[in-house]
């Protein structure tokens, strides 16, 4: 009898995540106000990934992260996110243009003892950096390829939603 690989996600888990991704995409596509779109992103990121906290930094026209653009959506079990801590990982993500995964250890100074792991993902549209999405977890996570694929798709949808909301805001400001 073949046993399932314990490191691979169950089909029910994948189906559930795809439903959540679809719901997140629907919510983003129906949100046109810029600030509202950003809040939807943070809430849906937490729902989709099971993260205890989600944060985001947006980039300016020069593809540099704007420290003043820090947004967060913590759950009730974590303290308010430490901006300097998250900005450090967001900058590293910008430099590498890839997902960064960090787990708490004795050598790392963490501002929130409840968080055990952090992910930082670039948000990119048309080869242009839009920002960085950060996720904080209460447990060390076992990411599998389907999780990374799902996060990549989500970040792609986020990039489109943010760009659409920015364009709409600019259009409203000119008229």
C-alpha positions in Angstrom: 0.0 0.0 0.0 1.4 3.4 -1.0 1.4 6.0 1.8 0.9 9.7 1.0 3.9 11.9 1.3 3.5 13.7 4.7 5.1 16.8 3.4 2.7 17.3 0.5 -0.6 19.1 1.1 -3.8 17.2 1.1 -6.2 17.7 -1.8 -8.8 19.2 0.5 -6.2 21.7 1.8 -5.3 22.8 -1.8 -9.0 23.1 -2.7 -9.6 25.2 0.3 -6.7 27.5 -0.5 -7.8 27.8 -4.1 -11.3 28.8 -2.9 -9.7 31.4 -0.6 -7.6 32.7 -3.4 -10.6 33.0 -5.7 -12.5 34.9 -2.9 -9.5 37.2 -2.4 -9.2 37.8 -6.1 -13.0 38.6 -6.3 -12.7 41.0 -3.4 -9.7 42.8 -4.9 -11.4 43.1 -8.3 -14.4 44.8 -6.8 -12.4 47.3 -4.8 -11.5 50.5 -6.6 -10.6 52.9 -3.8 -6.9 52.9 -3.1 -6.8 52.8 0.7 -9.6 50.2 0.7 -7.8 48.0 -1.8 -4.7 48.0 0.5 -6.7 47.0 3.5 -8.4 44.2 1.5 -5.0 42.9 0.5 -3.8 42.8 4.1 -6.9 41.0 5.4 -7.1 38.5 2.5 -3.4 37.8 2.9 -3.9 36.8 6.5 -7.0 34.7 5.6 -5.3 33.0 2.7 -2.1 32.1 4.5 -3.1 31.7 8.1 -0.6 34.4 9.1 -0.9 36.1 12.4 0.1 39.5 10.9 0.3 40.9 7.4 2.2 44.1 6.5 2.9 46.0 3.3 5.3 48.6 2.1 4.7 50.3 -1.2 7.3 51.6 -3.6 7.6 55.0 -5.1 8.1 55.8 -8.8 11.8 55.0 -8.5 11.1 51.5 -7.2 12.3 52.4 -3.7 10.3 51.4 -0.7 8.5 54.2 1.0 8.9 53.8 4.7 5.9 56.0 5.3 3.7 53.6 3.3 3.9 51.0 6.1 0.5 49.3 6.6 -0.3 46.4 8.8 -3.1 44.0 9.8 -2.2 42.2 13.0 -4.4 39.5 14.6 -5.4 39.9 18.2 -2.6 37.5 19.3 0.4 39.6 18.3 1.6 43.1 19.2 1.5 45.9 16.7 4.2 45.1 14.1 7.6 46.8 14.5 8.1 48.9 11.4 11.9 48.8 11.5 12.0 45.0 11.8 9.7 44.6 8.9 11.4 47.3 6.8 14.7 45.4 7.1 13.2 42.3 5.6 11.2 44.2 3.0 14.5 45.8 1.8 16.1 42.4 1.6 13.2 41.2 -0.6 13.6 44.2 -2.9 17.3 43.4 -3.3 16.7 39.8 -4.1 13.4 40.1 -5.9 12.4 36.8 -4.4 10.5 35.4 -1.4 12.5 35.6 1.8 11.8 33.2 4.7 13.2 33.8 8.2 12.6 31.8 11.3 13.2 33.0 14.8 16.4 31.7 16.5 18.7 32.7 19.2 20.9 34.8 16.9 18.0 36.9 15.6 16.4 39.8 17.5 12.7 39.6 17.2 10.4 42.4 18.3 7.5 40.0 19.0 8.3 36.9 20.9 5.0 35.3 19.6 6.2 35.3 16.0 8.2 32.3 15.0 8.6 32.9 11.2 8.4 35.7 8.7 7.9 35.6 4.9 8.5 38.7 2.7 7.3 38.6 -0.9 7.9 41.1 -3.7 4.7 42.5 -5.4 5.7 43.0 -9.0 3.6 44.2 -12.0 5.0 44.5 -15.5 8.5 44.0 -14.2 8.0 47.0 -11.9 8.2 46.7 -8.1 4.9 47.8 -6.5 5.8 46.9 -2.9 6.5 44.1 -0.5 4.0 41.9 1.4 5.1 40.6 4.7 3.5 37.7 6.7 4.3 36.7 10.3 3.5 33.3 11.7 3.1 32.0 15.2 4.6 28.6 14.2 7.4 27.6 12.0 5.8 26.8 8.6 6.5 24.0 6.2 6.1 25.6 2.8 5.6 23.3 -0.1 5.7 24.2 -3.8 1.9 24.6 -4.0 2.1 27.2 -1.1 4.8 29.2 -2.9 2.8 29.0 -6.2 -0.3 30.2 -4.4 1.5 33.1 -2.8 3.0 34.1 -6.2 -0.5 34.1 -7.8 -1.8 36.1 -4.9 1.0 38.7 -5.2 0.3 38.9 -8.9 -3.3 39.7 -8.2 -2.3 42.2 -5.5 0.0 44.0 -8.0 -2.8 44.3 -10.5 -5.3 45.5 -7.9 -2.9 48.1 -6.5 -2.0 49.4 -10.0 -5.7 49.7 -10.9 -6.4 51.5 -7.7 -3.5 53.9 -8.2 -4.6 54.6 -11.8 -8.1 55.3 -10.7 -6.9 57.6 -7.9 -4.7 59.5 -10.4 -7.6 59.8 -12.8 -9.9 61.1 -10.1 -7.3 63.6 -9.0 -6.9 65.0 -12.5 -10.7 65.5 -13.0 
